[in-house]
Amino acid sequence: MNKIISFVTIFVFTIPVFAWNNHAGITYLILKDHWKGQPTALVKVESLKTFLSKEKSSIQESLSISEEWARNRLPHLTPTNESLKFSKTTKDTDLIVSFYKALRVNPNHKASLYIQSVAKRGGTKLPLDKLTTLNDKGKLINETFLSLQEGQMIGADDVLISATDEPDYDLDLYLFEDSGSEVGKIYGFGNQPFGNPAVEFSSQAPFHMGFYYEPGIIFALAGFLKRTYPEYRIHQFTELSNLAFRTGHPYWGYRFAGWALHYIQDLTQPYHSSVLPRVSAAKQIGVQLVSIVGYQTPKENMIRFVSGRHTLIEEYQYYLIRNLIETKNWNHTVATSITDFSKKEKPIWSGMDGLRENVCKEAYDAGEPMDEQLENLEIPKYETLYDADHPIHKILGSLLHNTSKHTRAYLDALKRN
């Protein structure tokens, strides 16, 4: 039985950790259409410390609301240790770290004042070490980040676009008991349920994936797949966004909303809502059984092929979105899939309780046809962008249309006072 379970474990050790690699670019295209014709709200840039110092008395109430909701939804979520809860008596010098610990996120995250300059504008560039603690900066080295000053006026769209990328910068790293961090020992998340703790990016995976529709036998053999937390994060940051808008802090209202949107957008990626699209439970168990007797090739091929397609679609999406924005190719199939919504297609946000049914189930159901279509393309890895009529764009356009739909629905439901 343990050897059968190890198949799923080994697979999830190898999967790419990110969902969409370019949240800011995708959100830029969405807002280009969704907020067109509306005056862009200007908001005053505010440091996290300023926000926390002014709203000390309300922060923990907001976090407690989210935890109560999440614990009813996620039986595996343990209560926050009392010593971690945010207090209105917290000293100003400790506000930010105390807030992060109350959220149960990486206490070393840097909430710098910045925007990601998706459309390439001039300004004072922010060094990456002011943005993230990651050793491997990945594709962040390709992006332009501009410093902001507290009190400066900035467009709400710039705040939101930038914030949708931010959770990938290190917000959910090193939070488990086997992460080698001090907070991992007190946050209560236990050992990392899947992913390789030795890989820097890997520890964020359980917070950015949600497997809710796998066959019962898979959950019976690999119950650790249920230990995911994106809903917890979405609820936390939505509640904080509502609090910020309600109390007159629109900058943080939009920034927290962007953080919540990151996880919603991740869940629209089929490989983050399904462990092995097109691989039945019987086949998963079968290839593990034959590997037990020494025949490893079927298992190795399955892992390589599925993880390869996962990587392909995310890599291709990243470079394509960058290219569409740089060239202003708004008529491209993928661009129009993101930006063109008819008046009849009015996305509705059904709230947190409808997240699985409306976002995750849609992504899960899209997994099989998407994976088959990608396999038929016979593209082993990303190497170049293809002509506009290439079939990969129809696949990607369909997926990002769903991402756009749910992003729009969430934004329309924002409680912006």
C-alpha positions as CSV (number, residue, x, y, z in Angstrom):
1,M,0.0,0.0,0.0
2,N,2.8,2.4,0.9
3,K,4.5,1.8,-2.5
4,I,1.2,2.5,-4.3
5,I,0.8,5.8,-2.4
6,S,4.4,6.7,-3.2
7,F,3.5,6.9,-6.9
8,V,1.3,10.0,-6.3
9,T,3.9,11.3,-3.9
10,I,6.7,11.0,-6.4
11,F,4.7,12.6,-9.1
12,V,3.8,15.6,-7.0
13,F,7.5,16.0,-6.1
14,T,8.2,16.6,-9.8
15,I,5.4,19.0,-10.8
16,P,6.2,22.7,-11.6
17,V,5.2,24.8,-8.6
18,F,3.8,27.9,-10.4
19,A,0.5,28.0,-12.2
20,W,0.3,31.1,-14.4
21,N,3.8,32.6,-14.6
22,N,2.6,36.1,-15.6
23,H,-0.3,37.1,-13.3
24,A,0.5,40.8,-13.7
25,G,0.5,40.5,-17.5
26,I,-2.7,38.6,-17.6
27,T,-4.4,41.0,-15.2
28,Y,-3.2,43.9,-17.3
29,L,-5.0,42.5,-20.3
30,I,-8.1,41.8,-18.3
31,L,-8.3,45.3,-16.9
32,K,-7.5,46.8,-20.3
33,D,-11.0,45.7,-21.3
34,H,-12.9,45.3,-18.0
35,W,-12.2,48.8,-16.7
36,K,-12.2,50.6,-20.1
37,G,-14.4,53.6,-20.3
38,Q,-14.2,54.0,-16.5
39,P,-12.0,56.6,-14.9
40,T,-9.1,54.9,-13.2
41,A,-9.3,55.5,-9.4
42,L,-6.3,57.1,-7.9
43,V,-5.2,55.9,-4.5
44,K,-2.7,57.2,-2.0
45,V,0.3,54.9,-1.5
46,E,0.5,53.7,2.1
47,S,3.0,51.5,3.8
48,L,1.8,48.3,5.5
49,K,3.1,49.6,8.8
50,T,0.9,52.7,8.5
51,F,-2.2,50.6,7.7
52,L,-1.6,48.2,10.5
53,S,-0.9,51.0,13.1
54,K,-4.2,52.7,12.2
55,E,-6.3,49.5,12.2
56,K,-4.8,47.5,15.0
57,S,-8.1,46.9,16.7
58,S,-9.7,45.4,13.7
59,I,-7.0,43.1,12.2
60,Q,-7.5,40.1,14.4
61,E,-11.2,40.2,14.1
62,S,-10.8,40.0,10.3
63,L,-8.4,37.1,10.5
64,S,-10.6,35.2,13.0
65,I,-13.5,35.5,10.6
66,S,-11.4,33.9,7.9
67,E,-10.1,31.1,10.2
68,E,-13.6,30.2,11.4
69,W,-14.8,29.9,7.8
70,A,-11.7,28.0,6.7
71,R,-11.8,25.5,9.6
72,N,-15.4,24.7,8.7
73,R,-14.3,24.1,5.1
74,L,-10.9,22.5,5.7
75,P,-10.9,19.9,8.5
76,H,-7.1,19.6,8.2
77,L,-6.6,23.3,9.1
78,T,-5.4,23.6,12.7
79,P,-6.3,26.7,14.8
80,T,-3.8,29.5,15.0
81,N,-1.6,29.4,18.1
82,E,-2.8,32.0,20.6
83,S,0.6,33.4,20.8
84,L,0.6,34.3,17.1
85,K,-2.7,36.3,17.1
86,F,-2.5,39.9,16.2
87,S,-3.1,42.3,19.2
88,K,-4.1,45.9,19.3
89,T,-1.3,46.3,21.9
90,T,1.4,45.2,19.5
91,K,4.3,47.6,19.5
92,D,4.8,49.6,16.4
93,T,8.2,48.2,15.8
94,D,6.8,44.7,15.7
95,L,3.7,45.3,13.6
96,I,4.6,43.8,10.3
97,V,6.2,40.6,11.5
98,S,3.4,40.1,14.0
99,F,0.8,40.6,11.2
100,Y,2.6,38.1,9.0
101,K,2.7,35.5,11.8
102,A,-1.0,36.0,12.5
103,L,-1.7,35.4,8.9
104,R,0.7,32.4,9.0
105,V,2.7,33.5,6.0
106,N,6.4,34.0,5.6
107,P,7.4,36.6,8.2
108,N,10.3,37.7,6.0
109,H,8.1,38.8,3.1
110,K,8.9,42.3,2.0
111,A,5.8,44.5,1.5
112,S,7.7,47.1,-0.4
113,L,6.0,50.0,-2.1
114,Y,6.3,49.3,-5.8
115,I,4.5,48.6,-9.0
116,Q,5.4,46.1,-11.7
117,S,5.8,48.1,-14.9
118,V,4.1,45.7,-17.2
119,A,3.9,48.2,-20.1
120,K,7.6,49.3,-19.7
121,R,7.5,52.8,-18.2
122,G,10.4,54.8,-16.9
123,G,11.0,55.4,-13.2
124,T,13.2,54.5,-10.2
125,K,13.8,50.8,-10.4
126,L,13.4,48.6,-7.3
127,P,16.2,46.0,-6.7
128,L,14.8,42.5,-6.6
129,D,16.3,41.9,-3.1
130,K,13.8,44.6,-1.9
131,L,11.0,42.5,-3.3
132,T,11.7,38.9,-2.5
133,T,13.9,36.7,-0.3
134,L,14.1,34.1,-3.0
135,N,17.6,32.9,-3.9
136,D,16.5,31.9,-7.4
137,K,14.8,34.9,-8.8
138,G,13.5,33.0,-11.8
139,K,11.7,35.1,-14.4
140,L,11.6,38.1,-12.0
141,I,14.9,39.1,-13.6
142,N,13.0,39.8,-16.8
143,E,10.5,42.2,-15.2
144,T,10.7,45.9,-14.3
145,F,9.7,47.0,-10.8
146,L,9.4,50.7,-9.9
147,S,9.7,52.2,-6.4
148,L,6.8,54.2,-5.0
149,Q,6.9,56.6,-2.1
150,E,4.3,56.8,0.7
151,G,1.8,59.5,0.0
152,Q,2.3,59.3,-3.8
153,M,-0.9,58.9,-5.9
154,I,-1.1,55.9,-8.1
155,G,-3.7,54.2,-10.3
156,A,-5.7,51.5,-8.6
157,D,-5.1,49.3,-11.7
158,D,-1.4,49.5,-11.2
159,V,-1.7,48.4,-7.6
160,L,-4.0,45.5,-8.5
161,I,-2.0,44.3,-11.5
162,S,1.2,44.3,-9.5
163,A,-0.3,42.6,-6.4
164,T,-1.6,39.6,-8.4
165,D,1.9,38.5,-8.9
166,E,3.2,39.1,-5.4
167,P,2.2,35.9,-3.6
168,D,4.7,34.0,-5.8
169,Y,7.6,36.1,-4.5
170,D,7.9,34.2,-1.2
171,L,4.6,34.7,0.7
172,D,4.0,31.0,1.2
173,L,7.5,29.7,1.6
174,Y,8.9,27.7,4.5
175,L,5.7,27.3,6.5
176,F,5.8,23.6,7.3
177,E,7.4,21.7,10.1
178,D,10.0,20.2,7.8
179,S,10.8,23.5,6.1
180,G,13.7,24.2,8.3
181,S,12.2,27.5,9.6
182,E,11.3,28.6,13.0
183,V,7.7,29.5,12.0
184,G,7.2,26.1,10.5
185,K,7.4,24.7,13.9
186,I,4.6,26.9,15.3
187,Y,2.3,27.5,12.4
188,G,0.5,24.2,12.8
189,F,0.5,23.1,9.2
190,G,2.4,19.9,9.9
191,N,5.0,18.4,7.5
192,Q,4.7,19.5,3.9
193,P,2.0,17.3,2.4
194,F,3.5,17.1,-1.1
195,G,6.3,18.7,-3.1
196,N,10.0,18.5,-2.2
197,P,10.9,20.5,1.0
198,A,14.5,20.7,-0.3
199,V,13.4,22.7,-3.4
200,E,13.1,26.4,-2.7
201,F,9.8,27.1,-4.5
202,S,8.2,23.8,-3.6
203,S,6.9,24.7,-0.1
204,Q,4.4,27.1,-1.6
205,A,2.7,24.4,-3.7
206,P,0.0,23.3,-1.1
207,F,-1.2,26.9,-0.9
208,H,-1.5,27.4,-4.6
209,M,-3.1,24.1,-5.7
210,G,-6.5,22.6,-4.8
211,F,-7.3,19.0,-5.6
212,Y,-11.1,18.6,-4.9
213,Y,-12.3,16.3,-7.6
214,E,-9.9,13.3,-7.7
215,P,-11.5,9.8,-7.6
216,G,-12.3,8.6,-4.1
217,I,-9.7,5.8,-4.3
218,I,-6.9,8.4,-4.9
219,F,-7.9,10.3,-1.8
220,A,-8.2,7.0,0.1
221,L,-4.6,6.1,-0.9
222,A,-3.2,9.6,-0.8
223,G,-5.2,11.6,1.7
224,F,-2.4,14.1,1.9
225,L,-3.7,15.6,-1.4
226,K,-6.6,17.1,0.6
227,R,-4.2,19.2,2.6
228,T,-4.2,22.3,0.5
229,Y,-4.9,25.9,1.5
230,P,-5.7,28.3,-1.4
231,E,-9.2,28.9,-0.1
232,Y,-7.8,29.9,3.2
233,R,-5.6,32.5,1.6
234,I,-8.4,33.8,-0.7
235,H,-10.7,34.3,2.3
236,Q,-8.0,35.9,4.4
237,F,-7.0,38.5,1.8
238,T,-10.6,39.2,0.7
239,E,-11.6,39.9,4.3
240,L,-8.5,42.2,4.7
241,S,-9.4,43.9,1.4
242,N,-12.9,44.6,2.7
243,L,-11.5,45.9,5.9
244,A,-9.1,48.2,4.1
245,F,-11.8,49.7,1.9
246,R,-14.2,50.0,4.8
247,T,-11.8,52.0,6.9
248,G,-10.4,54.3,4.2
249,H,-7.3,52.5,3.0
250,P,-8.0,51.9,-0.7
251,Y,-4.3,51.2,-1.6
252,W,-4.4,48.2,0.7
253,G,-7.9,47.4,-0.4
254,Y,-6.7,46.9,-3.9
255,R,-3.4,45.3,-2.9
256,F,-5.0,42.6,-0.7
257,A,-7.6,42.0,-3.4
258,G,-4.7,41.4,-5.9
259,W,-3.2,38.9,-3.4
260,A,-6.5,37.0,-3.3
261,L,-6.9,37.1,-7.0
262,H,-3.5,35.4,-7.4
263,Y,-4.8,32.2,-5.8
264,I,-8.1,32.3,-7.7
265,Q,-6.2,32.6,-11.0
266,D,-3.9,29.7,-10.0
267,L,-7.0,27.5,-9.5
268,T,-8.2,28.2,-13.0
269,Q,-5.1,26.4,-14.3
270,P,-6.1,22.7,-14.8
271,Y,-2.8,21.3,-13.7
272,H,-3.4,23.0,-10.3
273,S,-6.8,21.5,-9.9
274,S,-6.0,18.0,-11.1
275,V,-3.0,15.8,-10.2
276,L,-2.8,13.7,-13.3
277,P,-5.3,14.7,-16.1
278,R,-6.3,11.8,-18.3
279,V,-4.6,9.2,-16.0
280,S,-7.3,7.1,-14.4
281,A,-6.9,5.8,-10.9
282,A,-6.6,2.3,-12.2
283,K,-3.7,3.3,-14.4
284,Q,-2.0,5.3,-11.7
285,I,-2.1,2.2,-9.4
286,G,-1.2,-0.1,-12.3
287,V,2.0,1.6,-13.3
288,Q,3.1,1.7,-9.7
289,L,2.4,-2.0,-9.3
290,V,4.6,-2.9,-12.3
291,S,7.3,-0.6,-11.0
292,I,7.3,-2.5,-7.8
293,V,8.5,-5.6,-9.7
294,G,11.2,-3.6,-11.4
295,Y,9.6,-2.2,-14.6
296,Q,10.0,1.5,-14.1
297,T,9.6,2.8,-17.7
298,P,5.7,3.3,-17.6
299,K,5.9,5.4,-14.4
300,E,8.8,7.4,-15.5
301,N,7.2,8.1,-18.9
302,M,3.9,9.2,-17.4
303,I,5.6,11.6,-14.9
304,R,7.8,13.0,-17.7
305,F,5.1,13.5,-20.2
306,V,2.5,15.0,-17.9
307,S,4.9,17.3,-16.1
308,G,6.4,18.3,-19.5
309,R,3.0,19.5,-20.7
310,H,2.4,21.3,-17.5
311,T,5.7,23.2,-17.9
312,L,5.1,23.8,-21.6
313,I,1.7,25.6,-21.2
314,E,3.0,27.8,-18.4
315,E,6.3,28.7,-20.2
316,Y,4.5,29.4,-23.4
317,Q,1.9,31.5,-21.6
318,Y,4.6,33.6,-19.9
319,Y,6.5,34.5,-23.1
320,L,3.4,35.0,-25.2
321,I,1.7,37.4,-22.8
322,R,4.9,39.4,-22.6
323,N,5.1,39.6,-26.4
324,L,1.4,40.6,-26.8
325,I,1.8,43.5,-24.4
326,E,5.2,44.6,-25.8
327,T,3.9,44.5,-29.4
328,K,0.4,45.7,-28.5
329,N,-1.0,42.8,-30.5
330,W,-4.5,43.1,-29.1
331,N,-6.1,41.2,-32.0
332,H,-4.2,38.0,-31.3
333,T,-6.4,35.0,-30.5
334,V,-5.2,34.7,-26.9
335,A,-5.5,38.5,-26.3
336,T,-9.1,38.6,-27.5
337,S,-9.9,35.5,-25.4
338,I,-8.9,37.5,-22.4
339,T,-10.3,40.9,-23.3
340,D,-13.4,40.3,-25.3
341,F,-16.5,39.6,-23.2
342,S,-20.0,40.4,-24.6
343,K,-22.6,42.1,-22.6
344,K,-24.5,38.8,-22.4
345,E,-21.5,37.1,-20.8
346,K,-21.7,38.7,-17.4
347,P,-19.5,36.8,-14.9
348,I,-21.0,36.6,-11.4
349,W,-18.9,35.9,-8.3
350,S,-20.7,33.2,-6.3
351,G,-18.7,33.8,-3.2
352,M,-16.2,31.6,-1.3
353,D,-18.7,28.8,-0.9
354,G,-19.0,28.5,-4.7
355,L,-15.3,28.6,-5.4
356,R,-14.8,24.9,-5.8
357,E,-17.9,24.3,-7.9
358,N,-17.4,27.3,-10.2
359,V,-13.7,27.7,-10.5
360,C,-12.0,24.4,-9.6
361,K,-14.5,22.1,-11.2
362,E,-14.3,24.0,-14.4
363,A,-10.5,23.8,-14.4
364,Y,-10.6,20.1,-13.4
365,D,-13.0,19.3,-16.3
366,A,-10.8,21.2,-18.7
367,G,-7.8,19.1,-17.8
368,E,-8.5,16.0,-19.9
369,P,-9.2,17.7,-23.2
370,M,-6.4,20.2,-22.7
371,D,-3.8,17.6,-21.8
372,E,-4.8,15.5,-24.8
373,Q,-4.7,18.5,-27.2
374,L,-1.2,19.4,-25.9
375,E,0.0,15.9,-26.3
376,N,-1.2,15.8,-29.9
377,L,0.8,19.0,-30.7
378,E,4.0,16.9,-30.0
379,I,5.9,19.9,-28.6
380,P,8.2,18.5,-25.9
381,K,9.1,22.0,-24.4
382,Y,8.9,25.7,-25.0
383,E,11.3,26.9,-27.6
384,T,9.6,29.7,-29.6
385,L,6.4,31.5,-30.1
386,Y,4.3,30.2,-33.0
387,D,2.2,32.0,-35.7
388,A,-1.2,33.3,-34.5
389,D,-3.1,30.4,-36.1
390,H,-1.1,27.7,-34.3
391,P,-3.5,25.4,-32.3
392,I,-1.7,26.0,-29.1
393,H,-3.3,29.5,-29.0
394,K,-6.8,28.0,-29.1
395,I,-5.9,25.8,-26.1
396,L,-4.3,28.7,-24.2
397,G,-7.1,31.1,-25.1
398,S,-9.7,28.8,-23.8
399,L,-8.0,28.5,-20.4
400,L,-7.2,32.2,-20.0
401,H,-10.8,33.1,-21.0
402,N,-11.8,31.2,-17.8
403,T,-9.1,33.0,-15.8
404,S,-10.4,36.3,-17.2
405,K,-14.0,35.4,-16.4
406,H,-13.4,34.6,-12.7
407,T,-11.1,37.6,-12.3
408,R,-13.8,40.0,-13.6
409,A,-16.4,38.4,-11.4
410,Y,-14.3,38.8,-8.3
411,L,-13.5,42.4,-9.1
412,D,-17.1,43.3,-9.6
413,A,-17.9,41.9,-6.2
414,L,-15.2,43.9,-4.4
415,K,-16.6,45.9,-1.6
416,R,-15.0,49.2,-2.6
417,N,-16.5,51.9,-0.4
